[in-house]
Amino acid sequence: MADFMLTPAVAVVLFTIACLSGMRYRAVWKAEGPRWQLWVFGVLAGGCLLILGFVPLQGAG
């Protein structure tokens, strides 16, 4: 099985997606918007953060 590691560039993209999705989640929640949007943005933000938390970052070596 090949070891899967995140490159720093991919980690930055995932972090950015997580932040933007979290902001949209909060905006929809405060506006009492559609529930499906809460699910989409919440799962997207949570998924990105789980990947960042559990997949190792590629090192220099």
C-alpha positions in Angstrom: 0.0 0.0 0.0 1.4 3.4 -1.0 1.8 6.0 1.7 -0.5 9.0 1.0 0.9 12.3 2.1 -0.3 15.8 1.5 1.9 18.3 -0.2 2.1 21.8 1.4 0.2 23.3 -1.6 -2.6 20.8 -1.3 -2.8 21.4 2.4 -3.1 25.2 1.8 -5.9 24.6 -0.7 -7.8 22.3 1.7 -7.4 24.8 4.6 -8.7 27.6 2.4 -11.7 25.6 1.3 -12.4 24.7 4.9 -12.2 28.3 6.0 -14.5 29.6 3.2 -17.0 26.8 3.7 -17.1 27.5 7.4 -17.8 31.2 6.7 -20.6 30.2 4.3 -22.0 27.8 6.9 -22.1 30.5 9.5 -23.7 33.0 7.1 -26.4 30.5 6.1 -27.0 29.5 9.7 -27.4 33.1 10.8 -29.8 33.9 7.9 -31.7 30.8 8.7 -31.2 29.6 5.1 -31.9 26.3 3.5 -30.9 23.2 5.5 -29.3 21.6 2.5 -26.8 24.4 2.3 -25.9 23.9 5.9 -25.2 20.3 5.2 -23.2 21.0 2.1 -20.9 23.6 3.7 -20.7 21.8 7.0 -19.7 18.5 5.5 -17.2 20.2 3.1 -15.6 22.1 5.9 -15.5 19.1 8.3 -14.2 16.8 5.6 -11.3 19.2 4.7 -10.4 19.6 8.4 -10.5 15.8 9.0 -8.2 15.3 6.0 -5.8 18.0 7.3 -5.9 16.4 10.8 -5.3 12.8 9.9 -3.3 12.7 6.7 0.4 13.5 7.2 2.1 16.4 5.5 5.0 15.7 3.2 8.2 16.7 4.8 11.5 17.9 3.3 13.1 14.5 3.5 
